[in-house]
Amino acid sequence: MRKYFEFYNGAKIKCGEAALMTIGAELAAAGCKAPLLLCSSSQEKLGLLDKVMQAIPAELSEKVVLYSSVPMKMDQDVVKEIEKVYVAKECDGIIAIGGDSVMDTAKCLRLFLSQNCDELLPLLGNVINKKSLAPLFVIPTENGSGREASGELSVGETYVSTEAIVPDVVIIDEDTAMATNAKTIAKCGAFALANAIESYLYAEEEDPATAYAEKSISLLTKNLVNAAKDGDNEEACRATALACTYAGIAYGNAPFGAAHALAEAIGEITDETEDSAFSMTLVPAMKRALKDREQRLKTVFYLAKGATEYAETPDSERAQAAISAIESLFEELREVTQIYTKISQTKIMREIFGTIAEAAANRRSAITAFSPITKDEFIALLNEAY
């Protein structure tokens, strides 16, 4: 067991009815007079941009600079273009609305501006100056995994972890949390659940990340299916969005393992995206954890099913019951949204399992896991997931 941990979360979280209406006060407190607003074209079509602009005081909204063409995947060349706009328009802060691609773009922009660089690679292994950081306000939708509140940023195999990209404010409002489709909610909820469960399994007992992970697991297992079934269910959608943010905070501060390494490798090697892979990789990863994290799995069962069912289940069966509970949740999501729960449901062939396993074994998630994971173990997990 590790005897050391670090925990950092510098983000103010604002959640609930009319939370979005506080953005004007936050911009004023940060001294922002000409913020750059980032979103994708899909968020603009969904009307999210209008909702945010209406929440910004009129005298400030006239000075907002809009960039609404953020691509589906974060692209450093696009960030360079946005940086030119930011400088030319003399912007003094960043507002990001959307999911992971928009959040990663905003974080990368913040780094480029403060570090006087135009690519991430030179930052690896170097001390990142936290002075002169542009104020960053993020408004996540449910097509985000919760990474918006973390200090994590990855583009392909380039991975940056720094407190410098943790946002100043995270605003979760039902008007923005519900603006997506059921399948996206399911995929991103599964991603967040993997963040929460693996963080909880492998964080130090005293690490505050465990508290965020516990709350996230409890909220997701109770609300994710309802949010996917009914996008107008304000309580379920808001709880799911908040749970994703909590999972992101845990993910940014704790070790993780097999589910993440495999999902990242599947996204890298195949046509499937990383976020669609977690509903296939988390259950096998939890089964692997039985050998050394049984007690933590029992607590996952308690968080997922509650005190009554926990008490009625023999202690020797609780860890396995936790795995069954998550497996059942994913199958229920599949009935509603057709997400993948088995690799056999995709076009991924067994013949490339070795390639995926090799890529997974070289991922940071595998190297820094509670116990290092070998290529052969990953092949076994892929067969389990098939």
GIGIKA-V619896 format. One record per run of one state. SS is the DSSP state (A for helix, B for strand, O for the rest). FROM is the first residue (numbers start at 0). LEN is the number of residues. If there is no record, write none. Layout:
# GIGIKA-V619896
ss = (SS/SS)
from = (FROM/FROM)
len = (LEN/LEN)
This chain:
# GIGIKA-V619896
ss = (O/B/O/A/O/B/O/A/O/A/O/A/O/B/O/A/O/B/O/A/O/A/O/B/O/A/O/B/O/B/O/A/O/B/O/A/O/A/O/A/O/A/O/A/O/A/O/A/O/A/O/A/O/A/O/A/O/A/O/A/O)
from = (0/11/15/18/29/35/38/40/45/47/55/57/61/64/67/75/88/92/98/99/115/120/123/134/140/146/149/151/155/157/161/162/165/168/172/173/177/181/202/208/229/233/251/257/269/273/289/293/305/306/312/314/337/342/345/349/361/363/367/374/385)
len = (11/4/3/11/6/3/2/5/2/8/2/4/3/3/8/13/4/6/1/16/5/3/11/6/6/3/2/4/2/4/1/3/3/4/1/4/4/21/6/21/4/18/6/12/4/16/4/12/1/6/2/23/5/3/4/12/2/4/7/11/1)
